[in-house]
Amino acid sequence: MIKTTLRMELFFVLLIFPHSSCNNNLNSGFDGDINLPPGFKIETYAGNVGNARSMALSESGILFVGTRQTGGNVYAVLDTNKDFIADEVVVVAAGLNMPNGVALRDGDLYVAEVSRILRYNDIEQTFRNKPLPEIIRDDLPTETHHGWKFIRFGPDGKLYVPVGAPCNICFSEDERFASIMRMNPDGSELEVFAHGIRNTVGFDFHPSTNELWFTDNGRDWLGDNLPPDELNHAPLAGLHFGYPFWHGSNIPDPEFGSGHTASEFNLPAQELGPHVAALGLRFYTGDMFPSEYKNQIFIAEHGSWNRSEKTGYRVMLVKLEGNNVVSYEPFAYGWLKGETVLGRPVDIQQMPDGSLLVSDDHAGVIYRISYE
C-alpha cells in the first residue's frame, strides 16, 4: 500500500442555508494521509456538503445527496466544467425528517424520510426552484431509531426500502420492522422482500445475476468484538437473516436466541468487522480500475461509536468468485488516526468514467478515487 496525501480544505456552512446555493469555496481544513493501493489517488470532489450521506447520479451528471439530520437537506452537487471538482452545491429541499435515501428513476428524484417516500418530478429541470414533492407513501413507521433509510431501484423496477429495528435488540410483531421492503415507483404493492435485518443502510444488485447484496449492522452491548457486521446475499424473496434471534454465522442472541439454530436462517456471505458500521455498498462495473476489480464489492465502513477502541472508518474491498467471498480487505483507510476521527465514509457512487465518489458525513466532504 502507498500513501496518497489528501488536502481537504473544508468550508463550514450553516445547517440552514440562507440561499439555495453556495460556491464550492474550500478553505481552512486539515491534512490527512489516505492509504490506497498503488496507482490510485484520492481528491476532494466537493467540500461543503454538510452531513453528506447517500448519493444518486443523474444522467446529466448532477449528484444528488441526502442527509441524516432532523430538519435535513437534500443537495444537488454540480461539476459544470467536468474537471472532477464540484463548482456548486444547491440545496434542493430543506427541513426534511432525516432524508438519508435518494434514488433516481425516469428523471425523477425519490427521497426517503423516516415515514415518507417523496418524489420530485423532472428534478434536473427544477432542482434550483425549491420544487414541491409528490408524496408517494406516508404510512411507514415513524420510529426514528434506525429510521433513516437507504433506497435504491432494483432491476425489477421496484423501489427497495429498508425499515430498521426500532431498538438495539427487540422483537416486533409488525413485520415491517427489521426488513427490506419493496414497492412500485408509484408506491403501490408494498411488500416485505427480506426479514431479520437489523439495520441496512446500503445495498446493490449484482451486475450479472441481478441478485441483492446488502450490509447489516450488528447489535450493540455484547462487547467490543461481538457480533460482527454482515455482508448478506438475498437471491430470492422471503429469506430471514436472523435478527433478533441470530447474529453472524454462529452467535445466538442471549435474550432471543434460545431454541433457535443457524439452519433456520440465511447466514452471512461474509462476516465483517464488529461494530464497523458497514453502510454503503457498490459493485464496481467501470473500466478505469484494473480488471481484478470488475464486479467486486466496495463497502463504506462508517466506524464504531461505542467500542473501547475505535474501528472502521475506511472503505473495504470484498472479492467474489461466483457468490463466494474470497477476501475482505482494506482498500482506502486513514480517516482514523489512533483514536482521532478525521472522516466517516458513508456511501459510494460510481462515476461514468469509472472513478468512485465516497461521501463523508463527518467532514461534509465528497471524495473522488481514481486510478492512473
FIRO-348406 format. One line per 4 residues: number of its first residue (from 0); for each residue x, y, z of C-alpha. Coordinates in Angstrom, 2 decimals, decimal comma. Layout:
NUM> X:Y:Z ~ ... .
//
This chain:
0> 0,00:0,00:0,00 ~ 1,13:3,57:-0,59 ~ 0,02:6,83:0,94 ~ -1,75:9,45:-1,13 .
4> -1,78:12,84:0,56 ~ -5,24:14,32:0,56 ~ -5,60:18,05:1,06 ~ -9,12:18,53:2,44 .
8> -9,91:22,20:2,75 ~ -13,36:22,38:4,24 ~ -15,73:25,30:4,19 ~ -18,08:25,06:7,17 .
12> -21,62:26,03:6,27 ~ -24,75:26,54:8,34 ~ -27,22:23,72:8,64 ~ -29,89:26,14:7,47 .
16> -28,74:27,89:4,29 ~ -29,82:31,50:3,74 ~ -29,70:30,90:-0,02 ~ -30,35:27,88:-2,19 .
20> -26,75:27,51:-3,31 ~ -23,20:28,21:-2,28 ~ -19,97:28,27:-4,20 ~ -17,53:25,43:-3,67 .
24> -15,15:27,65:-1,71 ~ -12,83:25,27:0,13 ~ -10,69:26,67:2,92 ~ -9,37:26,09:6,44 .
28> -9,39:22,34:6,92 ~ -6,96:19,56:7,79 ~ -4,42:17,35:6,07 ~ -4,93:13,60:6,01 .
32> -2,98:10,67:4,63 ~ -5,31:8,16:2,99 ~ -3,79:4,78:2,19 ~ -4,70:3,30:-1,21 .
36> -3,31:0,53:-3,42 ~ -0,58:1,57:-5,90 ~ -1,84:3,63:-8,81 ~ -4,90:5,03:-7,00 .
40> -5,35:8,59:-5,77 ~ -7,99:10,40:-3,75 ~ -9,01:14,03:-4,07 ~ -11,76:16,30:-2,82 .
44> -14,70:16,38:-5,24 ~ -16,90:18,67:-3,13 ~ -16,02:20,16:0,24 ~ -19,14:21,90:1,52 .
48> -21,83:19,23:1,61 ~ -22,83:19,19:5,27 ~ -23,69:15,71:6,63 ~ -23,26:14,14:3,17 .
52> -24,84:10,66:3,15 ~ -26,46:8,68:0,31 ~ -25,78:9,66:-3,29 ~ -27,50:9,26:-6,67 .
56> -26,16:10,47:-10,03 ~ -28,44:11,82:-12,76 ~ -27,96:11,21:-16,48 ~ -26,62:14,73:-16,98 .
60> -24,12:14,32:-14,13 ~ -25,88:16,10:-11,25 ~ -25,07:14,37:-7,96 ~ -27,97:14,33:-5,50 .
64> -27,02:13,83:-1,86 ~ -29,19:13,06:1,17 ~ -28,55:13,76:4,85 ~ -29,48:12,06:8,12 .
68> -30,37:15,09:10,20 ~ -33,75:16,02:11,59 ~ -34,61:19,09:9,55 ~ -32,12:17,86:6,98 .
72> -31,29:18,93:3,45 ~ -31,12:17,28:0,07 ~ -28,35:18,70:-2,11 ~ -27,54:18,88:-5,80 .
76> -23,78:18,92:-6,44 ~ -22,69:20,23:-9,86 ~ -19,43:19,88:-11,76 ~ -20,37:22,04:-14,74 .
80> -16,94:22,12:-16,42 ~ -16,35:18,37:-15,90 ~ -12,97:18,80:-14,21 ~ -13,93:16,47:-11,33 .
84> -14,12:19,34:-8,87 ~ -17,64:20,45:-7,98 ~ -18,45:24,06:-8,87 ~ -21,68:24,50:-6,94 .
88> -23,78:22,94:-4,20 ~ -27,51:23,70:-4,32 ~ -29,99:22,99:-1,53 ~ -32,85:21,24:-3,34 .
92> -35,00:20,72:-0,23 ~ -34,64:21,67:3,43 ~ -36,34:20,86:6,71 ~ -36,97:17,18:5,95 .
96> -37,06:14,37:8,52 ~ -33,76:12,50:8,10 ~ -33,81:12,50:4,26 ~ -30,99:9,96:4,07 .
100> -32,06:7,98:0,99 ~ -32,03:9,30:-2,58 ~ -32,69:7,44:-5,82 ~ -33,39:8,41:-9,43 .
104> -35,78:6,93:-11,98 ~ -37,03:8,31:-15,30 ~ -35,79:11,80:-14,45 ~ -37,50:11,92:-11,04 .
108> -35,76:12,10:-7,67 ~ -37,06:9,87:-4,88 ~ -36,23:10,85:-1,30 ~ -36,77:8,68:1,79 .
112> -37,67:10,35:5,06 ~ -38,35:8,33:8,21 ~ -42,01:7,63:7,42 ~ -42,47:9,02:3,91 .
116> -41,25:8,45:0,37 ~ -41,23:11,65:-1,69 ~ -40,85:12,14:-5,43 ~ -39,53:15,32:-7,04 .
120> -40,59:15,18:-10,67 ~ -38,31:16,24:-13,54 ~ -35,63:17,07:-11,00 ~ -32,87:18,10:-13,40 .
124> -35,05:20,98:-14,61 ~ -36,46:22,02:-11,23 ~ -33,76:21,47:-8,60 ~ -32,91:25,18:-8,31 .
128> -36,52:26,21:-7,68 ~ -37,28:24,58:-4,31 ~ -39,62:22,08:-6,01 ~ -42,58:20,68:-4,13 .
132> -42,60:16,89:-3,84 ~ -45,31:14,40:-4,55 ~ -45,90:12,10:-1,56 ~ -45,60:8,51:-2,76 .
136> -46,21:6,91:0,65 ~ -46,60:8,41:4,11 ~ -47,54:5,34:6,15 ~ -44,12:3,88:7,01 .
140> -43,22:3,56:10,72 ~ -42,46:6,85:12,47 ~ -39,82:5,49:14,89 ~ -36,53:7,32:14,40 .
144> -34,32:4,62:15,98 ~ -32,78:3,13:12,80 ~ -35,48:5,07:10,98 ~ -33,23:6,66:8,35 .
148> -33,32:4,81:5,05 ~ -31,13:3,96:2,07 ~ -33,23:3,43:-1,06 ~ -32,43:2,02:-4,48 .
152> -34,32:0,81:-7,53 ~ -33,84:-2,85:-8,40 ~ -33,59:-4,50:-11,81 ~ -37,27:-5,42:-11,38 .
156> -38,19:-1,72:-11,49 ~ -39,28:-1,69:-7,83 ~ -38,03:0,70:-5,17 ~ -36,34:-1,17:-2,30 .
160> -36,88:0,47:1,10 ~ -35,49:-0,90:4,38 ~ -37,16:-0,40:7,76 ~ -34,65:-0,84:10,59 .
164> -35,37:-2,33:14,00 ~ -36,80:0,35:16,36 ~ -34,29:-0,60:19,08 ~ -30,91:-2,17:19,74 .
168> -32,40:-5,64:20,21 ~ -36,12:-6,47:20,28 ~ -38,81:-8,46:18,51 ~ -41,75:-6,69:16,88 .
172> -45,00:-8,24:15,72 ~ -45,02:-5,62:12,95 ~ -43,23:-7,47:10,14 ~ -42,19:-4,20:8,52 .
176> -39,54:-3,67:11,20 ~ -36,11:-5,26:10,65 ~ -36,79:-5,83:6,96 ~ -36,17:-4,73:3,42 .
180> -39,41:-3,84:1,67 ~ -40,14:-3,01:-1,96 ~ -42,84:-1,14:-3,83 ~ -43,76:0,04:-7,29 .
184> -42,50:3,51:-8,29 ~ -45,95:4,93:-7,58 ~ -45,90:3,50:-4,04 ~ -48,33:0,66:-4,69 .
188> -47,93:-3,03:-3,84 ~ -45,69:-2,51:-0,81 ~ -44,36:-5,86:0,43 ~ -41,62:-7,28:2,63 .
192> -38,81:-8,71:0,50 ~ -36,44:-9,93:3,25 ~ -36,78:-10,39:7,03 ~ -34,45:-10,42:10,04 .
196> -32,29:-7,43:9,08 ~ -31,44:-5,15:12,00 ~ -30,35:-2,09:10,04 ~ -29,15:-1,98:6,45 .
200> -28,03:1,39:5,09 ~ -26,54:0,15:1,84 ~ -27,28:-2,41:-0,86 ~ -26,73:-3,09:-4,54 .
204> -27,66:-5,65:-7,17 ~ -25,09:-7,95:-8,75 ~ -24,40:-6,72:-12,30 ~ -24,61:-10,26:-13,76 .
208> -27,20:-12,07:-11,64 ~ -29,32:-9,05:-10,57 ~ -29,41:-10,52:-7,05 ~ -29,47:-8,31:-3,97 .
212> -26,44:-7,90:-1,70 ~ -26,61:-5,74:1,42 ~ -24,76:-4,74:4,57 ~ -26,30:-5,12:8,03 .
216> -25,20:-3,52:11,31 ~ -24,90:-5,95:14,22 ~ -26,42:-5,32:17,66 ~ -24,64:-3,44:20,45 .
220> -23,63:-4,26:24,03 ~ -22,23:-7,77:23,58 ~ -18,68:-6,46:23,99 ~ -16,05:-4,98:21,70 .
224> -15,77:-7,98:19,42 ~ -19,31:-9,35:19,15 ~ -21,26:-9,59:16,99 ~ -19,85:-8,93:13,52 .
228> -21,50:-6,67:11,00 ~ -22,61:-8,63:7,96 ~ -22,49:-8,75:4,18 ~ -25,58:-10,66:3,08 .
232> -26,83:-12,11:-0,20 ~ -30,56:-12,38:-0,97 ~ -31,01:-14,29:-4,25 ~ -34,79:-14,50:-3,76 .
236> -37,62:-13,05:-1,72 ~ -38,77:-14,33:1,66 ~ -35,43:-15,16:3,31 ~ -34,78:-14,48:7,00 .
240> -31,34:-13,21:8,04 ~ -31,50:-13,92:11,76 ~ -32,26:-10,75:13,71 ~ -33,11:-10,68:16,61 .
244> -32,51:-14,40:17,16 ~ -29,16:-15,00:15,49 ~ -26,06:-12,92:14,74 ~ -23,29:-13,63:12,27 .
248> -22,78:-17,29:11,44 ~ -22,92:-18,87:14,89 ~ -23,99:-16,43:17,62 ~ -27,41:-16,96:19,24 .
252> -28,72:-13,82:20,88 ~ -28,56:-14,14:24,69 ~ -32,12:-12,82:25,03 ~ -33,90:-14,07:21,89 .
256> -31,76:-16,93:20,61 ~ -32,91:-19,76:22,86 ~ -34,47:-22,62:20,89 ~ -33,12:-21,42:17,53 .
260> -30,37:-22,87:15,33 ~ -28,28:-21,47:12,50 ~ -30,08:-23,71:10,00 ~ -33,24:-21,60:10,34 .
264> -31,62:-18,51:8,86 ~ -29,78:-17,27:5,80 ~ -26,24:-16,80:7,13 ~ -23,85:-14,02:6,07 .
268> -21,88:-14,27:2,86 ~ -19,12:-12,59:4,88 ~ -18,77:-11,57:8,50 ~ -17,45:-8,00:8,60 .
272> -15,63:-6,33:11,48 ~ -17,54:-5,93:14,77 ~ -19,16:-2,51:15,17 ~ -17,55:-1,12:11,98 .
276> -20,97:0,27:10,92 ~ -20,86:-1,04:7,36 ~ -23,08:1,24:5,26 ~ -22,83:1,96:1,52 .
280> -22,19:-0,98:-0,81 ~ -21,42:-0,80:-4,53 ~ -20,48:-3,33:-7,20 ~ -17,75:-1,91:-9,41 .
284> -18,69:-2,09:-13,10 ~ -16,39:0,59:-14,54 ~ -13,36:0,34:-16,81 ~ -10,97:2,75:-15,08 .
288> -9,77:0,39:-12,34 ~ -7,70:-2,74:-13,14 ~ -9,67:-5,75:-14,33 ~ -9,45:-7,58:-10,99 .
292> -11,85:-5,01:-9,52 ~ -14,62:-5,69:-12,04 ~ -17,87:-6,89:-10,41 ~ -16,29:-6,77:-6,96 .
296> -17,84:-5,04:-3,93 ~ -16,75:-1,83:-2,24 ~ -18,14:-1,20:1,26 ~ -18,02:2,07:3,20 .
300> -17,45:1,41:6,91 ~ -18,69:4,43:8,83 ~ -16,87:3,46:12,04 ~ -17,73:2,36:15,57 .
304> -19,45:4,65:18,05 ~ -19,26:2,74:21,36 ~ -16,28:0,39:21,08 ~ -13,49:0,91:23,65 .
308> -11,03:1,14:20,73 ~ -12,45:2,58:17,54 ~ -12,60:0,52:14,36 ~ -13,83:1,00:10,81 .
312> -13,62:4,49:9,25 ~ -12,47:3,05:5,91 ~ -13,53:1,66:2,54 ~ -13,21:-2,11:2,22 .
316> -12,98:-4,35:-0,83 ~ -14,79:-7,70:-0,95 ~ -13,72:-10,04:-3,76 ~ -16,08:-12,69:-5,06 .
320> -15,77:-15,87:-7,06 ~ -19,30:-16,54:-8,14 ~ -21,33:-15,98:-4,99 ~ -18,47:-16,94:-2,68 .
324> -16,42:-14,32:-0,86 ~ -12,71:-14,99:-1,23 ~ -11,31:-11,90:0,51 ~ -12,29:-8,93:2,67 .
328> -9,53:-6,35:2,82 ~ -8,92:-2,61:3,28 ~ -8,96:-0,51:0,13 ~ -8,88:3,07:1,47 .
332> -8,09:3,92:5,08 ~ -6,57:6,70:7,15 ~ -9,66:8,58:8,33 ~ -8,93:7,15:11,79 .
336> -5,63:8,29:13,34 ~ -5,19:6,44:16,61 ~ -8,47:7,32:18,32 ~ -8,90:10,59:16,40 .
340> -11,62:10,58:13,74 ~ -10,94:12,67:10,63 ~ -13,73:11,29:8,46 ~ -16,53:8,73:8,28 .
344> -17,26:7,15:4,87 ~ -20,97:6,62:4,21 ~ -21,84:5,86:0,59 ~ -20,12:5,00:-2,69 .
348> -21,17:6,22:-6,13 ~ -19,57:5,16:-9,41 ~ -18,99:7,89:-11,98 ~ -19,32:7,44:-15,77 .
352> -15,52:7,48:-16,19 ~ -15,16:4,61:-13,69 ~ -13,92:6,65:-10,74 ~ -15,66:6,33:-7,36 .
356> -17,15:9,02:-5,15 ~ -17,19:8,48:-1,37 ~ -19,37:10,63:0,90 ~ -18,23:11,61:4,40 .
360> -20,86:12,97:6,79 ~ -18,31:13,79:9,49 ~ -16,27:16,20:7,37 ~ -19,06:17,22:4,99 .
364> -16,92:16,13:2,05 ~ -17,31:14,01:-1,06 ~ -14,07:12,45:-2,27 ~ -13,17:11,07:-5,69 .
368> -10,97:7,98:-6,02 ~ -9,38:7,44:-9,44 ~ -6,72:5,20:-10,98 ~ -3,86:6,10:-13,30 .
//
